[in-house]
Amino acid sequence: MADQHDRTFPIITEGGLDDLRMRIGKKIDNPAEPWCYEATRDNIRHYAHGIGDDNPLWCDPEYATKTKYGGIIALPSFLFATSRIVSGYVGGLPGVHAMWSGADWTWYKPVQRNDEIRAEAYLKDLIEHQTRFAGRAVQQIYHVDFYNQNGDKISEADSWCFRTERDHAREQGTKYKEVRERTPRRYSPEEIAEAYKLYRNEEVRGATPRYWEDVSEGEKLPVMFKGPMTVTGFIAYAQGWGGLYIRANKLAWKLIDAHPGVGITNRFGIPDVPERVHWEEDFALEVGAPGAYDYGPERTSWLTHHMTNWIGDDGFLRKASCKIRRHNPEGDMLFIKGHVKRKYVEDGKHLVEIEQEARNQDDELSVLGSGVVELPSRG
């Protein structure tokens, strides 16, 4: 049998792009089954714990009954679990790698415990790029609207994947050449202990209101730590989010039988899914990544976690944007920083715009983010 590293993968073709362009603007009538249809207590908690968020507003019903909501609500990023489209389940270009790379979110209403969520989606646009990671790439943008059981629109989002050629990324991509050539990092106990201080001191604002009048432009948010990255952590996120292709036995066969491009043989000759780049280092290296790495929606959720910790129970996250700049492979640490860019009043709402960025232990930029939060006013 030929070595896995000698095989070639499908490439982006004009015919494949033409097929995708014909889908732009058309509602997706039979989207893949979501991981969560309902915002149950357990579904909310599993998602929150999957990103390392222990805010009692989503995790402790007794605590949440004393808030203005009268019970637990879902953290904003929970909606990733209610639509595989917004999470990166893309169509077209079979066998061409898809990397979830960012999203722009708007929230209108909180998701209450036991709300039933319905999502509607369509392909919004295709944009061609030249990248350091994989040369020619196509940005595939979807729009998704979210509704509750009463027909109320609770949120909407544009999210995008970059479709890249695996062979080019592995053989000619320059973005991770130096990373792949580095000696694997081993942290000292002192380095780990220093990073863990950020967990020990992480503030969840909670029931103490953060009033709009008390916020200053230029004010810094506390640094949020995520990591050190482990495959265990990536799997913990998949438990709450559901993944895109994680299936077992007959259901795995049904997926690959219906979508043959999803089935990429592993070292045993068994067709397995491309999502295994998140826990199988050899396959991640084969597609040009620097190693098994975190999920894109997971990283967006970390950025929104950073903001919801800061705003407290009486604040509300209105908008969030995330643009991923590099992978976070196993072994990385991530430090999320933010500051208040401006504060303003619009339509009677007291709003604060926040800018964020996250860098790894080597000060390499991992992700850029921003958000708009509504805060209570003393007036």
N, C-alpha and C positions, 0 to 999 in steps of 0.2 A: 504494500500500500504506500502511496506517495506520502511524504512528510506533509503535515498540515501547513507548514510554512512555505511549501512549494506551490500551493494551490492559488488560484486566482478567483477574484470575486467579480460579480456583475458591475458594469460601469453605467454612468449617467448617459443616456442616449437622447437624441432629439425627438425620436418617436415617443419615448417615455415621458418627456417633458410636454410634448403636444397633448398626450392623453391627460396629463394632470391639468393643463391649462383649460381643457374643456370642462373640468369640474369646478372651476372657480365660481363662487357665488351660489352654487347649488347646495341646498340643504342635504345633509347626510341622513338618509332615511333609516338605515339600519346600523347604527353605531354599535361598537363592541359593548358587551355588557359591562357596566361599571362595577368596581369593587364594592361600593356602598350605594344602595338606593336610599337609605334612611340615616339620619344623624342620631343614631341611638347612643345611649350613654357609653357603651363599650366601644362603638366605632369611633366616637370622638376621642375617647381616652387612648385607644390604641394609636390613633394618628398622632396625638400630642406626644405620647411617650416615644413614638418613632422618630421624632425630631429632638427628643430630650427636653420637652417642655412640660413642666409640672405645675403650671398655673392652675390654682384651684378653681378658677372661673370655668374651666372646661373639664376639670378632673374630679371635683369634689362637690357632689350635689348638696350636701348640708351647708357648705360654705356659700355656694351659688344662690341658695334660696334667700339669702340676706342681701343680695345685690338688687339693682333695679330691674334685672331680668327675671327674678323670681325662680331661677333654676339655671342649670348649666346651659351654656351655648357652645357652639362649635368655634374653634379657632378659625380665623379667616382662611388659612391654607388648607383646611379640611376638604374644601371643594375639589381639590386635586383627586381625591378618592372617589368622586362622584361622576367623573368623566375621563375616559381613557383618551379621548381626543385632546383635551387640554393638557394631558400628561405626556403626549408625544406619540400616540398611536396613529401613525401617518399612513396614508394610502399611496399607491403608485410606486414606480421605480423598484420593483421587487429585487431583493438581494443587495440593494444599495444602502449603506449604513446610515442610520438616523441618530443624530445627537441632539437631545433637547437642549435648547440654548437660551431661552428667556421667555418672559411674559410681561404683559401690561394688564393689571387687574383693576377693576372698580367694584366696590361693594356698596349696596344700597340699604340692605337690611341684615341684621344678624340671623344666623341659622340657629333656630331653637331646637332643644332636645326633641327627638322623634319627628322632626320635619322630614317630609319626603321630597327628594330633590330630583328634578327633571332637567336635563340639559339638551340644548339644541345647538348644532354646530354646522359650519360650512367652511370650505377652503377659501381663504380671503385673498391670498396673493402668493406668487412665486418670484423670488428675486435671485439672480445669479451673482456669485461673488468669486473672487480669487483669494484663497486663504493660505497661510503658512502651514496649517495643519494638513491639508489634503488637496491643495491646488484648487481646481474647479469645485465649487460647492453651490448647492441650491438651498436658499432659505425658504422653507415651506411654512406659511403662516395660516393658522386657523383662528376663526372667531367662534366663541362659545358663549351662549347665554344660559343662565341658571334660574330656575323657577322653583318655588315651593308648592305644596299641595293645594294652596289657595290661588295659584296662578300669579302670585306676586313675583316680580323679578327681583332676585336678591343679589345678583352679581353678573358681571360679564368680563370676558378676558380675551385678549389676543395672545396666543402662544405660538412659538415657532421652534422647528427643528432645522438643523443643517443636514442635508443629505450629502454625504461625502463618499469618495471612492476609497475603499479600504486598502487596495494595493498601493495607490499613490501615497496615502497617509503613512503606510509602513515603510515604503522604500524611498520616497522622495520628500516627505514632509519634514520641515526643519524645526517646527515649534518645540518638539520635545527631544530633539537629538541630544542635547546636553543632559537632560534629566535622565534619559535611558542609560547614559554612559557614567552617571555618578555611582559612587559606592553607596549601597543602601545605608540610610541613616539609622543610627542606633542612639536613642536618647539616654542620657544619664538619669538616675533617680532624682537628682536635683532639678534637672530640666522639667521632668514630668511634674514634680511637686510644685514648681513655680507656675506652670500652666494651670494646674488644678486649683490654685488660689482664686482664679477667676470664677470657677464653678462655686467654690466655697462662699464667695462674696457676691454672687449674682443676685441682683435685686429684682424682685417681682413687685411692681408698684402696688397692685392689688387694690384694697379698699380706700387707700389714701388718695384723694383726688389730685390730679395734676392740673391746676387751673391755667387757662390760656394766658391770663395776665401775668403769671409767674414765670413764663417761658421767655427767654431772650434769644434774639437772632445771634447765631454763632455759638450758642450753647452746645456742648458736646454730650452725646449719649454715652452711658457706660460701655466699655468694650465688652463684647460678648465672645466667649470662646466656644469653639466646636472642635471636637477631636479628642485625642489624636485619632485620625481616620483608621478604622479597622473594617474588615469584611463583616464582622459581627454587627457593627453599627449600620452598615449598608443594608444588611438583612433585617435589622430592627425596623428601619424605615419601610422596607418592602412589606413587612407584616402589617403596618398600619395603612399604607397607601395602596397595596395590592399588586404593584408591578404592572407591566404591560403584557408579558408573555409567560409569566410563571404558571405552569400547569403541571399536572401529574397524570401519568399513565394514559388512559383512554382520552382524557381531555387534551393532553399534550399532543397525542396523535391527531385528534380532530383539528387542532389549530394548524399543525404543519401540513396535514393533508389538504386543508382548504387554502393554505398560503405557503406553497413549497419554498419560497424564498426565505421564509423564517427559519427553516431547518438547516443549520450549518453543522456538519458532522464534527464531533469531538474526537478525542484521541482514541476512543473505542469504536469509531465509525458510526456512532449513534447521532442522528439528527437532533440538534439542540438549539436553543433560541439565542439570538444575538444579545439578549439582556444579560447573559452571563459575563459580559465584560465587567460587571460590577462585583463579581466574586471569583472570577477565574483569570488569574494574572496572565497566563500564557496566551489566552485568547485576546485579552485586552492589548497585549503587546503586538499581537498579529494584526490588529486593525489600526495600529499606529498610536495608541494611547500609551501613557507612561507607566501603566500598571492598572490593576483593578481600582475603580474610582467610584466616587459618590454619584448620586442621582441629581439631575438638574432640578426637578421639582422639590427635592429635599433641600437644596441650597436656597431656593426661593423661600421656602418655608422657614429656614433659619433667619433670613432677613426680616420676614414679617414677625417672627418670634422676637427679634431684637426690638422692634417697634412696640409690639403689644405689651412686652414687659415694662416699657417706659411709660406708656400712656395710662395704664391702670384700668380698673373696671369701668370707670365712667367715661373713658375715651372710646373712640371708634375709628378703626382704620378704614379710610375711604378709598385710597388708591395706593398701589404699589407697583413698582417696575423693577425688573431684574434682567441684567445682561451678563451672561456667563462669559468669562474670558479665558479660563483654562480649567483642566481637570484637577480635582483634588484626589490624588492617588493614595492608596493605603500607606500609612505612615505620616501623612501630612497633618499639620495643625492649622487651624483657621482662626483668624482674629477679625471680628466684625466691628467696624467703627462707624460712627455717624455724627452728624451735627445738624442743628436747626438752620436751614437756609433762609427761611422767611416765615413770618406769621401774618395772617390777614383775616378779614371777615368777608364772607361771600354768602349771599342769600340768608343772612342771619346766622350762619354757622361760623364758629370760631375755629379757624384752621391753622395748621402748622405744616410746613413743607420740610421734609427731612432728606438729606443726602447721605448715602452709605457707600462704603467700599469694604472689601474683605481681602486680606493678604495672608499668605502662608508664612511659615516659619523662616523662609528665605526672602521675605518681603516681595514675593512675586504676586502680582494682582490676580486674584481669583474671580471676583465678581463685583459688578457695580450695581447699586440699587438706589431707589428713592421711594418716597411715600408721602402721602398727605393724610394727616390724622385730624380728627375733630376732637377738641377738648372742651370740658365744661368751662363756663365763664362765671366769674364772681358776680357779674351783672345780671 
